[in-house]
């Protein structure tokens, strides 16, 4: 329960900064920090921010954070990975088969909590083709926020009424 309260409290703080808050929150959320980028994204949409600008900003912030995680994995220093990201070497080894099978395509899923974070580090650790990986990473993160945009545009009135009741 405390974890959810931290996410909600930090989301409210980031919302105050508008688009800059969305960029920062999305970036930090991609770095294993519990910001709740999805909640922040939908909250800004509910406050009347432009959905297309929010889509580009949230995607870019998450993508830049993902590049940092990929780069940490790319350095190949298992000690740093274990210390900074709290990922055990055996978790990276388990990812090797997936990376050998799917390669850079796995980057489409790096936005998924926990599993995606480990995959992102592993993509760097096993030196997948950076250009392809970065492109797929961007596309995957954009699909994530595009999903929320579509849901919001379809159900906006209900969501705003719900938020007003809070």
GROMACS elastic network, one bead per residue, 0.5 to 0.9 nm:
[ bonds ]
;  ai    aj funct       b0    kb
    1     4     6  0.54073   500
    1     5     6  0.65477   500
    1     6     6  0.89440   500
    2     5     6  0.50754   500
    2     6     6  0.63155   500
    2     7     6  0.88115   500
    3     6     6  0.51998   500
    3     7     6  0.64660   500
    3     8     6  0.88368   500
    3    34     6  0.81011   500
    4     7     6  0.51290   500
    4     8     6  0.62491   500
    4     9     6  0.85917   500
    4    34     6  0.89269   500
    5     8     6  0.51076   500
    5     9     6  0.59892   500
    5    10     6  0.84853   500
    6     9     6  0.51410   500
    6    10     6  0.60576   500
    6    11     6  0.83674   500
    6    34     6  0.76556   500
    6    35     6  0.79287   500
    7    10     6  0.53179   500
    7    11     6  0.59711   500
    7    12     6  0.86864   500
    7    34     6  0.59223   500
    7    35     6  0.52190   500
    7    36     6  0.56181   500
    7    39     6  0.86192   500
    8    11     6  0.50066   500
    8    12     6  0.62981   500
    8    13     6  0.87710   500
    8    35     6  0.79564   500
    8    36     6  0.75459   500
    8    39     6  0.80088   500
    8    40     6  0.86764   500
    9    12     6  0.53157   500
    9    13     6  0.64935   500
    9    14     6  0.88915   500
    9    35     6  0.88518   500
   10    13     6  0.50237   500
   10    14     6  0.62068   500
   10    15     6  0.85440   500
   10    25     6  0.87040   500
   10    34     6  0.84908   500
   10    35     6  0.60548   500
   10    36     6  0.81182   500
   10    40     6  0.89599   500
   11    14     6  0.51827   500
   11    15     6  0.60564   500
   11    16     6  0.88378   500
   11    21     6  0.89359   500
   11    25     6  0.78273   500
   11    35     6  0.62299   500
   11    36     6  0.65838   500
   11    37     6  0.77452   500
   11    39     6  0.70185   500
   11    40     6  0.53702   500
   11    43     6  0.84598   500
   12    15     6  0.50997   500
   12    16     6  0.66768   500
   12    40     6  0.76443   500
   12    43     6  0.86619   500
   13    16     6  0.55492   500
   13    17     6  0.76140   500
   13    21     6  0.81709   500
   14    17     6  0.56206   500
   14    18     6  0.72277   500
   14    20     6  0.82305   500
   14    22     6  0.67165   500
   14    24     6  0.77944   500
   14    25     6  0.64440   500
   14    35     6  0.87004   500
   14    40     6  0.73989   500
   15    18     6  0.53563   500
   15    19     6  0.81669   500
   15    20     6  0.88508   500
   15    21     6  0.58630   500
   15    22     6  0.70381   500
   15    25     6  0.88921   500
   15    40     6  0.65021   500
   15    41     6  0.86868   500
   15    43     6  0.73663   500
   15    44     6  0.65784   500
   16    21     6  0.70016   500
   17    20     6  0.56162   500
   17    22     6  0.76282   500
   18    21     6  0.51526   500
   18    22     6  0.62863   500
   18    23     6  0.87699   500
   18    44     6  0.70596   500
   18    49     6  0.80529   500
   19    23     6  0.62318   500
   19    24     6  0.86475   500
   19    44     6  0.82601   500
   19    49     6  0.82460   500
   19    53     6  0.82909   500
   19    54     6  0.69599   500
   19    57     6  0.71327   500
   19    58     6  0.86030   500
   20    23     6  0.50621   500
   20    24     6  0.61602   500
   20    25     6  0.83718   500
   20    57     6  0.84466   500
   21    24     6  0.50977   500
   21    25     6  0.57291   500
   21    26     6  0.82445   500
   21    40     6  0.86409   500
   22    25     6  0.50584   500
   22    26     6  0.58415   500
   22    27     6  0.82954   500
   22    37     6  0.75175   500
   22    40     6  0.67822   500
   22    41     6  0.67365   500
   22    44     6  0.80575   500
   22    54     6  0.75536   500
   22    57     6  0.69045   500
   22    58     6  0.60150   500
   22    61     6  0.76664   500
   23    26     6  0.53217   500
   23    27     6  0.60876   500
   23    28     6  0.86547   500
   23    54     6  0.87779   500
   23    57     6  0.56432   500
   23    58     6  0.56694   500
   23    59     6  0.84284   500
   23    60     6  0.73096   500
   23    62     6  0.78184   500
   24    27     6  0.50688   500
   24    28     6  0.61036   500
   24    29     6  0.83874   500
   24    58     6  0.87189   500
   24    61     6  0.65387   500
   24    62     6  0.88155   500
   25    28     6  0.52213   500
   25    29     6  0.58927   500
   25    30     6  0.86233   500
   25    35     6  0.60806   500
   25    36     6  0.77057   500
   25    37     6  0.60051   500
   25    40     6  0.75760   500
   25    58     6  0.82644   500
   25    61     6  0.75817   500
   25    62     6  0.83886   500
   26    29     6  0.50214   500
   26    30     6  0.63656   500
   26    31     6  0.89242   500
   26    35     6  0.76824   500
   26    36     6  0.80422   500
   26    37     6  0.51364   500
   26    38     6  0.83838   500
   26    40     6  0.83968   500
   26    41     6  0.85198   500
   26    57     6  0.83639   500
   26    58     6  0.55805   500
   26    59     6  0.76158   500
   26    60     6  0.80891   500
   26    63     6  0.84143   500
   26    64     6  0.88661   500
   26    65     6  0.76330   500
   27    30     6  0.54059   500
   27    31     6  0.68408   500
   27    37     6  0.85858   500
   27    58     6  0.79983   500
   27    59     6  0.89801   500
   27    60     6  0.79655   500
   27    63     6  0.72928   500
   27    64     6  0.62514   500
   27    66     6  0.78279   500
   28    31     6  0.50304   500
   28    32     6  0.71647   500
   28    33     6  0.57154   500
   28    34     6  0.79722   500
   28    35     6  0.69224   500
   28    37     6  0.86080   500
   28    61     6  0.80369   500
   28    62     6  0.76372   500
   28    65     6  0.64516   500
   29    32     6  0.58739   500
   29    33     6  0.50406   500
   29    34     6  0.59035   500
   29    35     6  0.52161   500
   29    36     6  0.65039   500
   29    37     6  0.60191   500
   29    61     6  0.88027   500
   29    62     6  0.69991   500
   29    65     6  0.75989   500
   30    33     6  0.70785   500
   30    34     6  0.88884   500
   30    35     6  0.89851   500
   30    37     6  0.85790   500
   30    61     6  0.81158   500
   30    62     6  0.53293   500
   30    63     6  0.76308   500
   30    64     6  0.81591   500
   30    66     6  0.56422   500
   30    68     6  0.87916   500
   30    69     6  0.79281   500
   30   110     6  0.89738   500
   30   111     6  0.74681   500
   30   113     6  0.89242   500
   30   117     6  0.77453   500
   31    34     6  0.86587   500
   31    62     6  0.85626   500
   31    65     6  0.57427   500
   31    66     6  0.70249   500
   31    68     6  0.77220   500
   31    69     6  0.66519   500
   31    85     6  0.84602   500
   31   117     6  0.81533   500
   32    35     6  0.87467   500
   32    85     6  0.74730   500
   32   113     6  0.85340   500
   32   114     6  0.81792   500
   32   117     6  0.73475   500
   33    36     6  0.85613   500
   34    37     6  0.84437   500
   35    38     6  0.88074   500
   35    39     6  0.85830   500
   35    40     6  0.80111   500
   36    39     6  0.54057   500
   36    40     6  0.62393   500
   36    41     6  0.85987   500
   37    41     6  0.59108   500
   37    42     6  0.86230   500
   37    58     6  0.78040   500
   37    62     6  0.84673   500
   38    41     6  0.50287   500
   38    42     6  0.62604   500
   38    43     6  0.84585   500
   38    58     6  0.89884   500
   38   144     6  0.86758   500
   38   145     6  0.74676   500
   38   148     6  0.75962   500
   39    42     6  0.53190   500
   39    43     6  0.59824   500
   39    44     6  0.86260   500
   40    43     6  0.50675   500
   40    44     6  0.62612   500
   40    45     6  0.87086   500
   41    44     6  0.53590   500
   41    45     6  0.64191   500
   41    46     6  0.87670   500
   41    54     6  0.71086   500
   41    55     6  0.83152   500
   41    58     6  0.71836   500
   41   145     6  0.78505   500
   41   148     6  0.80705   500
   41   149     6  0.87058   500
   42    46     6  0.61086   500
   42    47     6  0.86292   500
   42   148     6  0.69995   500
   42   149     6  0.76796   500
   42   152     6  0.71526   500
   43    47     6  0.62985   500
   43    48     6  0.89235   500
   43   163     6  0.88351   500
   44    48     6  0.66136   500
   44    49     6  0.56372   500
   44    50     6  0.85283   500
   44    51     6  0.85594   500
   44    54     6  0.78725   500
   45    48     6  0.52796   500
   45    49     6  0.50695   500
   45    50     6  0.68375   500
   45    51     6  0.60794   500
   45    54     6  0.76355   500
   45   149     6  0.80687   500
   45   152     6  0.75619   500
   45   156     6  0.86890   500
   46    49     6  0.73307   500
   46   152     6  0.81316   500
   46   156     6  0.72556   500
   46   159     6  0.75045   500
   46   160     6  0.61287   500
   46   163     6  0.82974   500
   47   160     6  0.85774   500
   48    51     6  0.82719   500
   49    52     6  0.88539   500
   49    53     6  0.79250   500
   49    54     6  0.70949   500
   50    53     6  0.54471   500
   50    54     6  0.61202   500
   50    55     6  0.86038   500
   51    55     6  0.59850   500
   51    56     6  0.87512   500
   51   149     6  0.65388   500
   51   153     6  0.86775   500
   52    56     6  0.64213   500
   52    57     6  0.86491   500
   52   149     6  0.83392   500
   53    56     6  0.52801   500
   53    57     6  0.61289   500
   53    58     6  0.85107   500
   54    57     6  0.51011   500
   54    58     6  0.58335   500
   54    59     6  0.82098   500
   54   145     6  0.87030   500
   54   149     6  0.89136   500
   55    58     6  0.54396   500
   55    59     6  0.59810   500
   55    60     6  0.84391   500
   55   142     6  0.70459   500
   55   145     6  0.60356   500
   55   146     6  0.66419   500
   55   149     6  0.74843   500
   56    59     6  0.52292   500
   56    60     6  0.59933   500
   56    61     6  0.85589   500
   56   142     6  0.76503   500
   56   145     6  0.88671   500
   57    60     6  0.51143   500
   57    61     6  0.60602   500
   57    62     6  0.85675   500
   58    61     6  0.51472   500
   58    62     6  0.61124   500
   58    63     6  0.83443   500
   58   141     6  0.84366   500
   58   142     6  0.80776   500
   58   145     6  0.72543   500
   59    62     6  0.53115   500
   59    63     6  0.59157   500
   59    64     6  0.85374   500
   59   138     6  0.67994   500
   59   139     6  0.84605   500
   59   140     6  0.88795   500
   59   141     6  0.55536   500
   59   142     6  0.51567   500
   59   143     6  0.87067   500
   59   144     6  0.83641   500
   59   145     6  0.69018   500
   60    64     6  0.60219   500
   60    65     6  0.85459   500
   60   138     6  0.74358   500
   60   141     6  0.83755   500
   60   142     6  0.83714   500
   61    64     6  0.52337   500
   61    65     6  0.62765   500
   61    66     6  0.85656   500
   62    65     6  0.51094   500
   62    66     6  0.60582   500
   62    67     6  0.86412   500
   62   111     6  0.80248   500
   62   138     6  0.82833   500
   62   141     6  0.68434   500
   63    67     6  0.61902   500
   63    68     6  0.87726   500
   63   111     6  0.89780   500
   63   134     6  0.80169   500
   63   137     6  0.66206   500
   63   138     6  0.56032   500
   63   141     6  0.67608   500
   63   142     6  0.88183   500
   64    67     6  0.50206   500
   64    68     6  0.65268   500
   64    69     6  0.89062   500
   64   138     6  0.89146   500
   65    68     6  0.51755   500
   65    69     6  0.65231   500
   65    70     6  0.87217   500
   66    69     6  0.50715   500
   66    70     6  0.60589   500
   66    71     6  0.84883   500
   66   110     6  0.77925   500
   66   111     6  0.83997   500
   66   117     6  0.82808   500
   66   120     6  0.70370   500
   66   121     6  0.88022   500
   66   134     6  0.87050   500
   66   137     6  0.76370   500
   66   138     6  0.89376   500
   67    71     6  0.60051   500
   67    72     6  0.85704   500
   67   120     6  0.85939   500
   67   134     6  0.73553   500
   67   137     6  0.86164   500
   68    71     6  0.50752   500
   68    72     6  0.62648   500
   68    73     6  0.87280   500
   69    72     6  0.51059   500
   69    73     6  0.63666   500
   69    74     6  0.85711   500
   69    85     6  0.86545   500
   69   117     6  0.78637   500
   69   120     6  0.65454   500
   69   121     6  0.57677   500
   69   124     6  0.79138   500
   70    73     6  0.51013   500
   70    74     6  0.60068   500
   70    75     6  0.87904   500
   70   120     6  0.55663   500
   70   121     6  0.50948   500
   70   122     6  0.76587   500
   70   123     6  0.65725   500
   70   125     6  0.76124   500
   71    75     6  0.63079   500
   71    76     6  0.89242   500
   71   121     6  0.77935   500
   71   124     6  0.60483   500
   71   125     6  0.83164   500
   72    75     6  0.54634   500
   72    76     6  0.73270   500
   72    77     6  0.79534   500
   72    80     6  0.78904   500
   72    81     6  0.68644   500
   72    84     6  0.89514   500
   72   121     6  0.68751   500
   72   124     6  0.71805   500
   72   125     6  0.78936   500
   73    76     6  0.54807   500
   73    77     6  0.73756   500
   73    78     6  0.81789   500
   73    80     6  0.88901   500
   73    81     6  0.67634   500
   73   120     6  0.76961   500
   73   122     6  0.61341   500
   73   123     6  0.71569   500
   73   126     6  0.78995   500
   73   127     6  0.83891   500
   74    77     6  0.81522   500
   74   121     6  0.75044   500
   74   122     6  0.81301   500
   74   123     6  0.76460   500
   74   126     6  0.70761   500
   74   127     6  0.60261   500
   74   128     6  0.88734   500
   75    78     6  0.86585   500
   75    80     6  0.89215   500
   75   124     6  0.76032   500
   75   125     6  0.68524   500
   76    79     6  0.88366   500
   76    80     6  0.84762   500
   76    81     6  0.80014   500
   76   124     6  0.77482   500
   76   125     6  0.51572   500
   76   126     6  0.79726   500
   76   127     6  0.88126   500
   77    80     6  0.54515   500
   77    81     6  0.63435   500
   77    82     6  0.87026   500
   77   125     6  0.83648   500
   78    82     6  0.60042   500
   78    83     6  0.84956   500
   78    87     6  0.88018   500
   78    88     6  0.81107   500
   78    89     6  0.64434   500
   78   125     6  0.87537   500
   79    82     6  0.51367   500
   79    83     6  0.60914   500
   79    84     6  0.84829   500
   79    89     6  0.86698   500
   80    83     6  0.50185   500
   80    84     6  0.56978   500
   80    85     6  0.77825   500
   80    86     6  0.89924   500
   81    84     6  0.54208   500
   81    85     6  0.53909   500
   81    86     6  0.67172   500
   81    87     6  0.62314   500
   81    88     6  0.77926   500
   81    89     6  0.82278   500
   81   121     6  0.81238   500
   82    85     6  0.57308   500
   82    88     6  0.55464   500
   82    89     6  0.71831   500
   83    86     6  0.55616   500
   83    87     6  0.77992   500
   84    87     6  0.82352   500
   85    88     6  0.88356   500
   85   118     6  0.89946   500
   85   121     6  0.89376   500
   87    90     6  0.83829   500
   87    91     6  0.66391   500
   87    92     6  0.76501   500
   87   118     6  0.71294   500
   87   121     6  0.88016   500
   88    91     6  0.53821   500
   88    92     6  0.69452   500
   89    92     6  0.51563   500
   89    93     6  0.63631   500
   89    94     6  0.87942   500
   90    94     6  0.62391   500
   90    95     6  0.87595   500
   91    94     6  0.51411   500
   91    95     6  0.65443   500
   91   118     6  0.74122   500
   91   122     6  0.87087   500
   92    95     6  0.51255   500
   92    96     6  0.66006   500
   92   118     6  0.70999   500
   92   119     6  0.78569   500
   92   121     6  0.77866   500
   92   122     6  0.55792   500
   92   125     6  0.79341   500
   92   126     6  0.89640   500
   93    96     6  0.52190   500
   93    97     6  0.79137   500
   93   122     6  0.82617   500
   94    97     6  0.66312   500
   94    98     6  0.78870   500
   95    98     6  0.53336   500
   95    99     6  0.62504   500
   95   100     6  0.86916   500
   95   118     6  0.79039   500
   95   119     6  0.65617   500
   95   122     6  0.64066   500
   95   123     6  0.85713   500
   96    99     6  0.50930   500
   96   100     6  0.60833   500
   96   101     6  0.85489   500
   96   122     6  0.73072   500
   96   123     6  0.86740   500
   96   126     6  0.74417   500
   97   100     6  0.50977   500
   97   101     6  0.61472   500
   97   102     6  0.86035   500
   98   101     6  0.50710   500
   98   102     6  0.59085   500
   98   103     6  0.74170   500
   98   106     6  0.77998   500
   98   119     6  0.88007   500
   99   102     6  0.52407   500
   99   104     6  0.73826   500
   99   105     6  0.85641   500
   99   106     6  0.68994   500
   99   119     6  0.82844   500
   99   122     6  0.78026   500
   99   123     6  0.68807   500
   99   126     6  0.78105   500
   99   128     6  0.80262   500
  100   103     6  0.56063   500
  102   105     6  0.55808   500
  102   106     6  0.58444   500
  103   106     6  0.60444   500
  103   107     6  0.81828   500
  103   123     6  0.78249   500
  103   128     6  0.64270   500
  103   129     6  0.82233   500
  103   133     6  0.82812   500
  104   107     6  0.55784   500
  104   108     6  0.80573   500
  104   123     6  0.73366   500
  104   128     6  0.60258   500
  104   129     6  0.66892   500
  104   130     6  0.81782   500
  104   132     6  0.60928   500
  104   134     6  0.83967   500
  104   136     6  0.70040   500
  104   137     6  0.85732   500
  105   108     6  0.57793   500
  105   109     6  0.81397   500
  105   132     6  0.81326   500
  105   133     6  0.70714   500
  105   136     6  0.63420   500
  105   137     6  0.84420   500
  106   109     6  0.57791   500
  106   110     6  0.71854   500
  106   116     6  0.87255   500
  106   119     6  0.73877   500
  106   120     6  0.83479   500
  106   123     6  0.79513   500
  106   133     6  0.80914   500
  106   136     6  0.79719   500
  106   137     6  0.83742   500
  107   110     6  0.52508   500
  107   111     6  0.84120   500
  107   116     6  0.81141   500
  107   119     6  0.76106   500
  107   120     6  0.67635   500
  107   123     6  0.75526   500
  107   132     6  0.88074   500
  107   133     6  0.57715   500
  107   134     6  0.75395   500
  107   135     6  0.83943   500
  107   136     6  0.53876   500
  107   138     6  0.83924   500
  107   139     6  0.87293   500
  107   140     6  0.70017   500
  108   111     6  0.76550   500
  108   133     6  0.83842   500
  108   135     6  0.87891   500
  108   136     6  0.51329   500
  108   137     6  0.51893   500
  108   138     6  0.76998   500
  108   139     6  0.65087   500
  108   141     6  0.72648   500
  108   143     6  0.87610   500
  109   112     6  0.58779   500
  109   115     6  0.84494   500
  109   116     6  0.58041   500
  109   119     6  0.81480   500
  109   120     6  0.86483   500
  109   136     6  0.87198   500
  109   137     6  0.75018   500
  109   140     6  0.60030   500
  109   141     6  0.79480   500
  110   113     6  0.78481   500
  110   114     6  0.88414   500
  110   115     6  0.74303   500
  110   117     6  0.59488   500
  110   118     6  0.81337   500
  110   119     6  0.63045   500
  110   120     6  0.56166   500
  110   137     6  0.66953   500
  110   140     6  0.72584   500
  110   141     6  0.76846   500
  111   114     6  0.87547   500
  111   115     6  0.85734   500
  111   116     6  0.54687   500
  111   117     6  0.72549   500
  111   120     6  0.87673   500
  111   137     6  0.81422   500
  111   140     6  0.69687   500
  111   141     6  0.58861   500
  111   144     6  0.74110   500
  112   115     6  0.60824   500
  112   117     6  0.72683   500
  112   144     6  0.89463   500
  113   116     6  0.56426   500
  113   117     6  0.64240   500
  114   117     6  0.50576   500
  114   118     6  0.62948   500
  114   119     6  0.85574   500
  115   118     6  0.54065   500
  115   119     6  0.61749   500
  115   120     6  0.86059   500
  116   120     6  0.59201   500
  116   121     6  0.86188   500
  117   120     6  0.50755   500
  117   121     6  0.64218   500
  117   122     6  0.86184   500
  118   121     6  0.52642   500
  118   122     6  0.61364   500
  118   123     6  0.86186   500
  119   123     6  0.59863   500
  119   124     6  0.86789   500
  120   123     6  0.51436   500
  120   124     6  0.66257   500
  120   125     6  0.86522   500
  120   137     6  0.88363   500
  121   124     6  0.53118   500
  121   125     6  0.60376   500
  121   126     6  0.86683   500
  122   126     6  0.59196   500
  122   127     6  0.82330   500
  122   128     6  0.88945   500
  123   126     6  0.54782   500
  123   127     6  0.61411   500
  123   128     6  0.56171   500
  123   129     6  0.87912   500
  123   130     6  0.89108   500
  123   133     6  0.78775   500
  124   128     6  0.63341   500
  124   129     6  0.89114   500
  124   130     6  0.80787   500
  125   128     6  0.80810   500
  127   130     6  0.73989   500
  128   131     6  0.88938   500
  128   132     6  0.81817   500
  128   133     6  0.67602   500
  129   132     6  0.56786   500
  129   133     6  0.59729   500
  129   134     6  0.85665   500
  130   133     6  0.50212   500
  130   134     6  0.59247   500
  130   135     6  0.85343   500
  131   134     6  0.52530   500
  131   135     6  0.62767   500
  131   136     6  0.87127   500
  132   135     6  0.51870   500
  132   136     6  0.61654   500
  132   137     6  0.84160   500
  133   136     6  0.52278   500
  133   137     6  0.59293   500
  133   138     6  0.85911   500
  134   138     6  0.61769   500
  134   139     6  0.86471   500
  135   138     6  0.51940   500
  135   139     6  0.62698   500
  135   140     6  0.86471   500
  136   139     6  0.50140   500
  136   140     6  0.60060   500
  136   141     6  0.85177   500
  137   140     6  0.51868   500
  137   141     6  0.62121   500
  137   142     6  0.85437   500
  138   141     6  0.52507   500
  138   142     6  0.60719   500
  138   143     6  0.86348   500
  139   142     6  0.50287   500
  139   143     6  0.61512   500
  139   144     6  0.86863   500
  140   143     6  0.51600   500
  140   144     6  0.64077   500
  141   144     6  0.50826   500
  141   145     6  0.65850   500
  141   146     6  0.85650   500
  142   145     6  0.52929   500
  142   146     6  0.58614   500
  142   147     6  0.84462   500
  143   147     6  0.60158   500
  143   148     6  0.87432   500
  144   147     6  0.53334   500
  144   148     6  0.67931   500
  144   149     6  0.89445   500
  145   148     6  0.50499   500
  145   149     6  0.61449   500
  145   150     6  0.86395   500
  146   150     6  0.61208   500
  146   151     6  0.85327   500
  147   150     6  0.52927   500
  147   151     6  0.62648   500
  147   152     6  0.85569   500
  148   151     6  0.50871   500
  148   152     6  0.59519   500
  148   153     6  0.85286   500
  149   152     6  0.50212   500
  149   153     6  0.60651   500
  149   154     6  0.85482   500
  150   153     6  0.51415   500
  150   154     6  0.61656   500
  150   155     6  0.85117   500
  151   154     6  0.51829   500
  151   155     6  0.59355   500
  151   156     6  0.77579   500
  152   155     6  0.51508   500
  152   157     6  0.86292   500
  152   159     6  0.76137   500
  153   156     6  0.53536   500
  153   157     6  0.86115   500
  154   157     6  0.83095   500
  155   158     6  0.56016   500
  155   159     6  0.62725   500
  155   160     6  0.88071   500
  156   159     6  0.50868   500
  156   160     6  0.60882   500
  156   161     6  0.85906   500
  157   160     6  0.52823   500
  157   161     6  0.62855   500
  157   162     6  0.86586   500
  158   161     6  0.52109   500
  158   162     6  0.62078   500
  158   163     6  0.87399   500
  159   162     6  0.50095   500
  159   163     6  0.61653   500
  159   164     6  0.85771   500
  160   163     6  0.50846   500
  160   164     6  0.60926   500
  160   165     6  0.86748   500
  161   164     6  0.51362   500
  161   165     6  0.64345   500
  162   165     6  0.52555   500
  162   166     6  0.67624   500
  163   166     6  0.52177   500
